[in-house]
Amino acid sequence: MTIVQITRSPEPCAEAGWMAFQYYLERPVSRDFILGLRPLGSFVFLEGLSRPFFKIENEHYMIKGLLGDDSVRVAVHGQHLDEQAAIQERIQTL
């Protein structure tokens, strides 16, 4: 999946040492895309909701979003911003 644009998230979290970004994708998030992110950390996928939600947590970052949206939110601890490269690489293989 191609990442079309990355923007800083409008929601503040920098005071806690985290930087948040919105990753805009070339197409809506699918179930296969969500399951493909599973190896990146602890995984929650609430498929039974009217808008299915997923969250992946790692000690240095968190990825979350909704099935069908065209973006995902990525929060990375400020001391580990280099982790974004691995996240972006994984997304681009899906």
N, CA, C and O atoms as a DFTB+ gen file, in Angstrom:
376 C
 N C O
     1  1       0.862      -1.174       0.000
     2  2       0.000       0.000       0.000
     3  2       0.906       1.234       0.000
     4  3       1.853       1.323       0.781
     5  1       0.605       2.156      -0.865
     6  2       1.388       3.384      -0.952
     7  2       0.913       4.400       0.075
     8  3      -0.286       4.627       0.236
     9  1       1.864       5.001       0.762
    10  2       1.569       6.107       1.666
    11  2       1.608       7.367       0.814
    12  3       2.652       7.726       0.269
    13  1       0.459       8.039       0.701
    14  2       0.332       9.207      -0.160
    15  2       0.896      10.457       0.516
    16  3       1.524      11.296      -0.129
    17  1       0.660      10.566       1.825
    18  2       1.094      11.755       2.560
    19  2       1.200      11.411       4.038
    20  3       0.459      10.568       4.545
    21  1       2.125      12.068       4.722
    22  2       2.257      11.944       6.167
    23  2       2.181      13.349       6.742
    24  3       2.926      14.239       6.334
    25  1       1.268      13.540       7.698
    26  2       1.154      14.838       8.361
    27  2       1.248      14.648       9.868
    28  3       0.945      13.575      10.390
    29  1       1.668      15.692      10.555
    30  2       1.650      15.660      12.018
    31  2       0.205      15.645      12.464
    32  3      -0.623      16.357      11.896
    33  1      -0.109      14.866      13.449
    34  2      -1.465      14.775      13.955
    35  2      -1.856      16.065      14.667
    36  3      -1.039      16.659      15.371
    37  1      -3.094      16.498      14.486
    38  2      -3.541      17.706      15.181
    39  2      -3.739      17.498      16.676
    40  3      -3.840      18.472      17.422
    41  1      -3.798      16.248      17.126
    42  2      -3.974      15.968      18.550
    43  2      -2.619      16.022      19.258
    44  3      -1.696      15.299      18.883
    45  1      -2.494      16.879      20.284
    46  2      -1.199      17.011      20.963
    47  2      -0.868      15.800      21.835
    48  3      -1.722      15.307      22.572
    49  1       0.349      15.334      21.749
    50  2       0.827      14.292      22.654
    51  2       2.327      14.466      22.891
    52  3       2.951      13.646      23.564
    53  1       2.904      15.536      22.336
    54  2       4.341      15.769      22.463
    55  2       4.765      15.985      23.906
    56  3       5.894      15.660      24.272
    57  1       3.870      16.534      24.736
    58  2       4.239      16.774      26.138
    59  2       4.512      15.477      26.878
    60  3       5.184      15.488      27.909
    61  1       4.005      14.358      26.374
    62  2       4.264      13.059      26.988
    63  2       5.452      12.363      26.325
    64  3       5.751      11.212      26.642
    65  1       6.133      13.059      25.397
    66  2       7.290      12.480      24.739
    67  2       6.975      11.730      23.458
    68  3       7.857      11.090      22.885
    69  1       5.734      11.797      22.999
    70  2       5.307      11.079      21.806
    71  2       5.027      12.052      20.675
    72  3       4.586      13.177      20.911
    73  1       5.283      11.621      19.450
    74  2       4.965      12.382      18.251
    75  2       3.936      11.563      17.474
    76  3       4.128      10.367      17.254
    77  1       2.860      12.197      17.065
    78  2       1.803      11.485      16.340
    79  2       1.723      11.990      14.908
    80  3       1.918      13.174      14.630
    81  1       1.432      11.060      14.012
    82  2       1.361      11.357      12.587
    83  2       0.133      10.682      11.992
    84  3      -0.300       9.632      12.468
    85  1      -0.414      11.278      10.967
    86  2      -1.488      10.675      10.200
    87  2      -0.872      10.210       8.881
    88  3      -0.310      11.014       8.138
    89  1      -0.977       8.924       8.596
    90  2      -0.477       8.359       7.346
    91  2      -1.672       8.203       6.411
    92  3      -2.553       7.381       6.664
    93  1      -1.708       8.978       5.340
    94  2      -2.779       8.892       4.347
    95  2      -2.383       7.867       3.293
    96  3      -1.266       7.884       2.776
    97  1      -3.316       6.980       2.986
    98  2      -3.032       5.826       2.139
    99  2      -3.720       5.945       0.782
   100  3      -4.678       6.701       0.621
   101  1      -3.219       5.192      -0.181
   102  2      -3.745       5.252      -1.546
   103  2      -5.159       4.679      -1.677
   104  3      -5.873       5.008      -2.624
   105  1      -5.556       3.846      -0.755
   106  2      -6.897       3.262      -0.787
   107  2      -7.348       2.985       0.657
   108  3      -6.533       3.010       1.578
   109  1      -8.635       2.725       0.846
   110  2      -9.139       2.475       2.200
   111  2      -8.496       1.250       2.855
   112  3      -8.108       0.291       2.188
   113  1      -8.400       1.317       4.162
   114  2      -7.856       0.229       4.976
   115  2      -8.785      -0.981       4.867
   116  3      -9.988      -0.882       5.107
   117  1      -8.204      -2.117       4.504
   118  2      -8.964      -3.364       4.368
   119  2      -8.644      -4.307       5.528
   120  3      -7.707      -4.077       6.293
   121  1      -9.421      -5.347       5.641
   122  2      -9.172      -6.368       6.670
   123  2      -7.790      -7.002       6.455
   124  3      -7.046      -7.205       7.414
   125  1      -7.451      -7.308       5.216
   126  2      -6.144      -7.911       4.923
   127  2      -5.003      -6.969       5.307
   128  3      -3.977      -7.411       5.824
   129  1      -5.181      -5.679       5.057
   130  2      -4.177      -4.695       5.444
   131  2      -3.976      -4.718       6.961
   132  3      -2.845      -4.768       7.442
   133  1      -5.080      -4.679       7.707
   134  2      -5.005      -4.696       9.171
   135  2      -4.290      -5.949       9.656
   136  3      -3.391      -5.864      10.493
   137  1      -4.677      -7.103       9.142
   138  2      -4.045      -8.354       9.562
   139  2      -2.569      -8.389       9.172
   140  3      -1.768      -9.025       9.857
   141  1      -2.201      -7.724       8.092
   142  2      -0.805      -7.660       7.672
   143  2       0.073      -6.849       8.613
   144  3       1.292      -7.022       8.631
   145  1      -0.542      -5.960       9.400
   146  2       0.218      -5.170      10.381
   147  2       0.447      -5.934      11.687
   148  3       1.242      -5.511      12.526
   149  1      -0.235      -7.032      11.850
   150  2      -0.197      -7.798      13.108
   151  2       1.215      -8.078      13.638
   152  3       1.415      -7.992      14.850
   153  1       2.203      -8.409      12.796
   154  2       3.537      -8.717      13.322
   155  2       4.258      -7.528      13.987
   156  3       5.304      -7.718      14.609
   157  1       3.716      -6.320      13.863
   158  2       4.406      -5.140      14.396
   159  2       4.263      -4.963      15.907
   160  3       4.963      -4.132      16.486
   161  1       3.384      -5.711      16.558
   162  2       3.234      -5.551      18.004
   163  2       1.987      -6.237      18.519
   164  3       1.360      -7.026      17.812
   165  1       1.623      -5.924      19.783
   166  2       0.397      -6.500      20.337
   167  2      -0.775      -5.989      19.499
   168  3      -0.787      -4.838      19.064
   169  1      -1.740      -6.844      19.286
   170  2      -2.743      -6.609      18.253
   171  2      -4.152      -6.691      18.819
   172  3      -4.503      -7.652      19.504
   173  1      -4.959      -5.671      18.526
   174  2      -6.378      -5.672      18.871
   175  2      -7.135      -5.301      17.603
   176  3      -6.828      -4.298      16.959
   177  1      -8.126      -6.115      17.248
   178  2      -8.967      -5.821      16.088
   179  2     -10.400      -6.127      16.494
   180  3     -10.772      -7.291      16.645
   181  1     -11.191      -5.099      16.668
   182  2     -12.577      -5.251      17.086
   183  2     -13.472      -5.216      15.851
   184  3     -14.033      -4.179      15.496
   185  1     -13.589      -6.374      15.211
   186  2     -14.336      -6.487      13.960
   187  2     -15.839      -6.367      14.143
   188  3     -16.546      -6.015      13.199
   189  1     -16.340      -6.652      15.338
   190  2     -17.776      -6.659      15.577
   191  2     -18.409      -5.282      15.715
   192  3     -19.634      -5.175      15.772
   193  1     -17.614      -4.241      15.769
   194  2     -18.161      -2.891      15.898
   195  2     -18.754      -2.419      14.575
   196  3     -18.400      -2.935      13.515
   197  1     -19.651      -1.445      14.636
   198  2     -20.218      -0.912      13.389
   199  2     -19.123      -0.282      12.532
   200  3     -19.214      -0.322      11.305
   201  1     -18.102       0.291      13.139
   202  2     -16.892       0.767      12.445
   203  2     -15.716       0.002      13.058
   204  3     -15.143       0.462      14.045
   205  1     -15.344      -1.146      12.500
   206  2     -14.275      -1.964      13.074
   207  2     -12.988      -1.174      13.301
   208  3     -12.530      -0.433      12.430
   209  1     -12.419      -1.351      14.488
   210  2     -11.273      -0.605      14.986
   211  2     -10.095      -1.552      15.196
   212  3     -10.279      -2.701      15.597
   213  1      -8.880      -1.062      14.922
   214  2      -7.694      -1.857      15.235
   215  2      -6.653      -0.987      15.933
   216  3      -6.623       0.235      15.786
   217  1      -5.799      -1.671      16.700
   218  2      -4.692      -0.986      17.378
   219  2      -3.545      -1.966      17.514
   220  3      -3.735      -3.118      17.904
   221  1      -2.355      -1.494      17.188
   222  2      -1.137      -2.269      17.346
   223  2      -0.226      -1.465      18.264
   224  3       0.030      -0.286      18.017
   225  1       0.262      -2.105      19.324
   226  2       1.138      -1.416      20.262
   227  2       2.475      -2.131      20.371
   228  3       2.557      -3.360      20.372
   229  1       3.497      -1.334      20.461
   230  2       4.866      -1.768      20.640
   231  2       5.409      -0.850      21.725
   232  3       4.800       0.190      21.978
   233  1       6.490      -1.163      22.363
   234  2       6.961      -0.276      23.428
   235  2       7.393       1.092      22.907
   236  3       7.472       2.043      23.685
   237  1       7.674       1.215      21.610
   238  2       8.127       2.483      21.040
   239  2       7.104       3.183      20.150
   240  3       7.282       4.354      19.816
   241  1       6.034       2.486      19.761
   242  2       5.050       3.108      18.871
   243  2       3.677       2.465      19.009
   244  3       3.528       1.403      19.612
   245  1       2.675       3.132      18.437
   246  2       1.310       2.640      18.394
   247  2       0.727       3.016      17.028
   248  3       0.957       4.116      16.526
   249  1      -0.021       2.099      16.442
   250  2      -0.709       2.325      15.167
   251  2      -2.181       2.019      15.417
   252  3      -2.514       0.983      15.992
   253  1      -3.065       2.927      14.983
   254  2      -4.481       2.637      15.154
   255  2      -5.282       3.240      14.015
   256  3      -4.851       4.183      13.351
   257  1      -6.457       2.671      13.810
   258  2      -7.303       3.166      12.744
   259  2      -8.607       2.410      12.654
   260  3      -8.908       1.551      13.483
   261  1      -9.377       2.744      11.632
   262  2     -10.683       2.152      11.396
   263  2     -10.724       1.481      10.030
   264  3     -10.196       2.007       9.051
   265  1     -11.352       0.325       9.978
   266  2     -11.566      -0.368       8.716
   267  2     -12.331       0.571       7.779
   268  3     -13.347       1.148       8.167
   269  1     -11.845       0.720       6.556
   270  2     -12.515       1.553       5.574
   271  2     -12.022       2.985       5.492
   272  3     -12.326       3.679       4.522
   273  1     -11.263       3.453       6.491
   274  2     -10.697       4.809       6.429
   275  2      -9.529       4.838       5.453
   276  3      -8.966       3.797       5.115
   277  1      -9.170       6.029       5.005
   278  2      -8.038       6.150       4.082
   279  2      -6.762       6.595       4.781
   280  3      -5.809       7.022       4.129
   281  1      -6.740       6.496       6.123
   282  2      -5.533       6.859       6.859
   283  2      -5.451       6.052       8.153
   284  3      -6.441       5.484       8.616
   285  1      -4.246       6.016       8.724
   286  2      -4.018       5.423      10.041
   287  2      -3.212       6.425      10.862
   288  3      -2.470       7.241      10.315
   289  1      -3.366       6.352      12.165
   290  2      -2.613       7.228      13.056
   291  2      -1.443       6.434      13.613
   292  3      -1.603       5.296      14.056
   293  1      -0.275       7.042      13.587
   294  2       0.943       6.413      14.101
   295  2       1.529       7.348      15.150
   296  3       1.813       8.510      14.860
   297  1       1.710       6.849      16.360
   298  2       2.358       7.612      17.431
   299  2       3.669       6.918      17.761
   300  3       3.711       5.707      17.980
   301  1       4.732       7.700      17.791
   302  2       6.067       7.149      18.035
   303  2       6.703       7.924      19.182
   304  3       6.626       9.152      19.231
   305  1       7.333       7.197      20.105
   306  2       8.032       7.882      21.187
   307  2       9.158       8.712      20.591
   308  3       9.876       8.245      19.707
   309  1       9.314       9.931      21.068
   310  2      10.273      10.884      20.517
   311  2      11.700      10.389      20.437
   312  3      12.453      10.824      19.566
   313  1      12.093       9.486      21.328
   314  2      13.457       8.956      21.299
   315  2      13.612       7.814      20.290
   316  3      14.712       7.295      20.096
   317  1      12.510       7.429      19.655
   318  2      12.543       6.294      18.729
   319  2      11.876       6.630      17.401
   320  3      11.227       5.777      16.795
   321  1      12.031       7.857      16.954
   322  2      11.418       8.277      15.694
   323  2      11.918       7.452      14.505
   324  3      11.244       7.372      13.478
   325  1      13.090       6.844      14.643
   326  2      13.623       6.001      13.570
   327  2      12.752       4.757      13.330
   328  3      12.858       4.127      12.278
   329  1      11.895       4.403      14.293
   330  2      10.991       3.259      14.137
   331  2       9.998       3.495      12.994
   332  3       9.446       2.539      12.448
   333  1       9.768       4.759      12.630
   334  2       8.839       5.055      11.545
   335  2       9.259       4.383      10.243
   336  3       8.406       3.985       9.449
   337  1      10.544       4.255      10.019
   338  2      11.026       3.631       8.782
   339  2      10.519       2.192       8.669
   340  3      10.086       1.774       7.595
   341  1      10.569       1.433       9.765
   342  2      10.094       0.044       9.747
   343  2       8.581      -0.009       9.551
   344  3       8.075      -0.883       8.847
   345  1       7.865       0.917      10.169
   346  2       6.411       0.968      10.012
   347  2       6.058       1.274       8.562
   348  3       5.209       0.608       7.969
   349  1       6.703       2.270       8.001
   350  2       6.437       2.659       6.610
   351  2       6.776       1.528       5.645
   352  3       6.050       1.284       4.682
   353  1       7.867       0.851       5.907
   354  2       8.263      -0.272       5.040
   355  2       7.218      -1.368       5.083
   356  3       6.850      -1.919       4.045
   357  1       6.731      -1.693       6.284
   358  2       5.712      -2.743       6.423
   359  2       4.433      -2.351       5.675
   360  3       3.862      -3.161       4.946
   361  1       3.992      -1.107       5.862
   362  2       2.781      -0.630       5.189
   363  2       2.933      -0.764       3.684
   364  3       2.000      -1.187       3.001
   365  1       4.091      -0.408       3.165
   366  2       4.292      -0.422       1.725
   367  2       4.367      -1.822       1.132
   368  3       4.250      -1.980      -0.083
   369  1       4.560      -2.841       1.965
   370  2       4.563      -4.209       1.468
   371  2       3.160      -4.809       1.419
   372  3       2.967      -5.890       0.862
   373  1       2.192      -4.121       1.992
   374  2       0.827      -4.666       2.064
   375  2      -0.032      -4.249       0.887
   376  3      -1.200      -4.629       0.810
